[in-house]
Amino acid sequence: MNYKSDVEAIDALSQSYKDLSKEVGKIIVGQDEVIKASIISLFSNGHSLLVGVPGLAKTLLINTLANVLDLSFKRIQFTPDLMPSDITGSEILGEDRHFHFNRGPLFANIVLADEINRTPPKTQAALLESMQERHITVSGHKHDLPNPFFVLATQNPIEQEGTYPLPEAQLDRFMFNIFLTYPTYQQELDVVRQTTVDRDVTLNPVLNAAQILAFQKVVRKIPVSDNVLEYAVNLSSRTRPGTEKATKEVANYVSWGAGPRASQNLVLGAKCHAAIHGKYSPDIEDIRAIATLVLRHRIVMNYKAEADGLSVEKLVSTLL
């Protein structure tokens, strides 16, 4: 997409966000903040982990988002017996006596990793390379993934039997950790009213791959003032116990803090948050708006925090 100026491109991004939210809102009632976070991570070229109890429309939200984007979409149901080759693909012997690579479901623009914590670490690790490097390696051969490439994973926080917690290295690949909460009484009333009748909803594609790639470049080009950069890096630094910037609460309650990737994602997320609201440069309030999404899965609390009832969200709120 060619825009006359970066200002025009940011205005187009802001309008596209409104159009996307409106289309997704035809199916998803409430969850405005969840929709916003998912779109921000998409425009920032990041991945998102959606965590919520069953029935909160995690999978439906991702399916709907895929339908309003003119992109290829694949859903992978993660199970205990899923093997790495089931998601990456494998080489098979053809009739010509040569091996040919048979692509797995990872080769799509949007990949839904449903209940990602239900599969063993070996298969979870197969996602690591694809999420960070945007390619996979099979039998020594590198295979590039489609561009844009966006992983949306879901996780159930209460049903822990037969699950394999995601390691910190895997969690760090996700830009955002998005929590879904129960709907309000009125929202649930609207959901039940809409889903218990014969209702035909037509979703219109809003963006294609070229437009999304253009917006991802625009986000990277948005200028950031030094004080906002310093605020983001300072915020990440203060989560690390044993360092000079660590607060008293962090020293007492945190085992491991957020790494440099958190600082990068704070700045990228703030840029996009500013752009979708029609601003041409982020300020500290934009950092604060997405801080919990970026930090909650990158801070490991210790047993003292659990004993004293201190959650990651409370700690981040204190740091802010």
N, C-alpha and C positions, 0 to 999 in steps of 0.2 A: 504494500500500500504506500502510495506517495502522498505526503502531506506537505503543504507549502512551508510550514514551520512546526517546531516542536510544540508550540502553544496549541496549534490546530490539532495536532496528534493527541495531546492530552485531553482536549475537549471531546475528541471522538472516542477516546477510551472511557471517559466519564459517561458519555451517552450510551456506549455499548454496555457498560455495567448496569445502567438503569434498564435497558432493554432485556438483558439477560435475567435480571432479578424479576422483572415483570413476567417473562415467559415461565420461569421456574415456579413463580408464585401461583400459576394456574393449577399446579398439581400439589405443591408443598404449602401447607398452611402454617403460618408462623415461621420459626427457625430463621428469621431474617439475618441474625448475626452469623449463623452457620453458613448460609448461602453467601453472605458477603466474604467470609473468611475463605471459602472454597474458591471464589472467583479471584480474590487477591492472590492466592497461591498460584492459580493458573496463569495470571498475567505476570507473576514474578518468576515463572518457570520453576516452581517448587512443587513438592508432593505434600499430601495431607493425610493425617490419620484421624478418622472419626470414631469417637468412643461414646457409646451410649447403650442403655439397656435395650432389650428386644422391643420392637414395635414403635420406635421413634423415627422411622422412615429414613434410616441411614442409606440403605441400598436404593430405595426409591428416589432419594435426593440425587444420588450419583447417576442413576439411570436417566433421570429427568435432565440433569445438566448435560449429559452426553447427547441427549436427543435435541437440545437446543443449540448444540455446536455441530457444525458440519465436519465431524471428525470420525475416524474409525474407533470402535469401542469393543472391548472384550471384557468378559467377567470371568474371574477365576474363583471357584469355591475352594477355599483351603481346607484340607482334611488331613488327618494323621497319616494317611498312606500316600499322600501326594509326593512325587519325586521331583527333583530339580528339572529333569528333562521334560516333565509334564507341563512346565510353564515356559521354559526357554526354547524347547524344541530339541530335536536330535537328528543325527545323520542316519539315513537308511540306505540300504543297498538296492539300487534300481535295476531294471531289466538290462541296462547296458553294462552291468557289472561295475559300475562306479557308485561311490557314495554321494548322496545328495542331501542337503540340509532341509529338513522338514520344519518349518517355522512353528513355534508354539504361540500361545495366546498373548505373550508379552509384546508381540509385534503389532501394536495398535497405538493410536494417539492417546487414548484414555484407557487405562487398565483399572478395573475394580478388583482389588484383592480382598475378597469377602471373608471375614473372620480370620484374619492373617495369623492370629496367635494359636490357631488350631493345628498348624502344621509344624513338623520338627525343625530344629535350627538349620539342618542341612538344606532344606528347601527354602527357609527364610533367607539364608545366605545367598541363594541364587538371585535374589532381588537386589542385593547390595550393589553389585557391579552395574546392573542396568539403571538403578536409580541415580547413581553418582556419575557414571561414565557415559551413560546413554548408549551403551552397546553391551553385547554379551559375547563370551568366548566359549566356543564348543569345539572340542577336538583340536585345539590350538588355532582355530580360525575365528577372527573377529567379525561379528555381524552387527552393523549399525541398526539402531532402532529408529522408528519413524520420528519425525520432528514436526510439531511439538510432541513431547512424551510426558505424560502426567499420570502418576500413580495415586489413586485414592483408595486407602485401605480402611476397613472397618474392624472394630474390636468390641467385644462384649465385656464390660468390666466386672460383672457379678458371677458369671458362670465359669469358674476357674478349673473345674475338673477336666482332665484330659487336654489341658492347654499348655503351651510353651511360651512363657513371657518373652517379649522381644528384647534382645540384648541392647545395651546402650548404643553400640555402634550402628545398629539398625535404626533405632529411634532417632538418632542424630541425622539420618538421611531425610527425615520428614521435616519440612519447613514449619508446618503448623500441627499442633495436637488440638483437635477441636472437640470439645465436650458438648453433647446434645442433652438438653434437660427436658423434663416433662412439659407438655404444653399447658397453657393456662386453661381454666374452665371454658372460656369462650372459644379458644382455639380448638379444644377437643370437641366441643359441640359442633363447630364448623367442619372438622374432619369427619365426624360420624355422619353429619348431614350429607356431605358430598360423596362419601364412599359407600353409602348404603342405598344409592339409587342408580338407575341406568343413566350414566353421564358420559357424553362423548366430548373429549377435549382435544383440540388440535394444537400441537406445538409447532411453532415456526422457527426454523434455524436462524440464528442471529449472527454467528461468526463462523468463518472458515479458517483453515490452517494458516493461510498467508496473513490474514488479519491478526490472528493471535500472535504469530511470530513477530509481526510489526509492532504490536503493543508491548511485547516482551522487550524489544529493543528500546522502545520509547521509555519504559520504566527505568532501564539501565542508564539512559541519558539524562534523567531528571537530576538537576543539581542539588547538592546537600551542603548546608553550611557546616562549618567546623564544630560549632557548639552542639549540633544535632548528632554528628558523628561521634564526638567525645562522650555525649550522653549515652549513646548506644553501647559503646565499648566499656564505659565506666559501669553501666548496669550489668553487663555480662561479667566483668571482672569482680564485682562485689559478691557474686554468687559462689566464688571459689574459696573454700576454706584453706587456711594456711598461707594466704597471700596478704599483702599489705592493705589491700582495699576491702578485704572481707569484713562484714559487719559482725557484731556480737552474736546476733541470731544465726548467721551463717556458720560461724565458728562452732556454735553449740549444736546445731541441728542438721547440718549438711555434710554428707560423706563426699560427694563429688559435685562440682559446679558445672556450669555451661562452658563449652569450648568456643573457639573463635568463630565457628560456623553460626553460633547464636548471634554474634554481633553482625555478621554479614546479613543474616535473615532479618534481624531487627531493622537494618537500614533499608533493605530491599522492600520489606513489607510496609515500612513507613512511607517509602516513595509511592508505592501503589495505592496505599490508603489515602494519601494526599490527592493523588491523581483522580481516583474515582469520585472524590468529593469536590473536584473542580479546582484544586490548588496546584500551583506549578512548582512548588518545592515543599518538602515536609518540614514540620516543626516538631518540637518535643512531644506535643500532644499526640501526634501520629505514632511516635514510638510507644507511648503509653497505651495507646489503643490496641496495639497488637502484641504487647510484651508478654502477656500471659500465654497466648497461643504459641509463642516461640520458645518460652522458657520452661513451661510446666513439665515437659518430657525430657528436659536436659539437666534437671537438678535431681540428684538422688538424696532423699532425706534419710536420716539414721533412726535408730530405735527410740532415741529420746524424743524426736519430733512426734512419732506415733504415740508414745506414752503421754505426751503433753497435748495431744490433739491439734498439732500444728500441720496444716496442709501446705502443699507447694503454692497453691493460689494465695493463701494468707501471707506466706513468706514473700512472694513476688509483690503483693500489695504493699507490704512493709517497705520493701526496697524502693518502690516507686514513690 
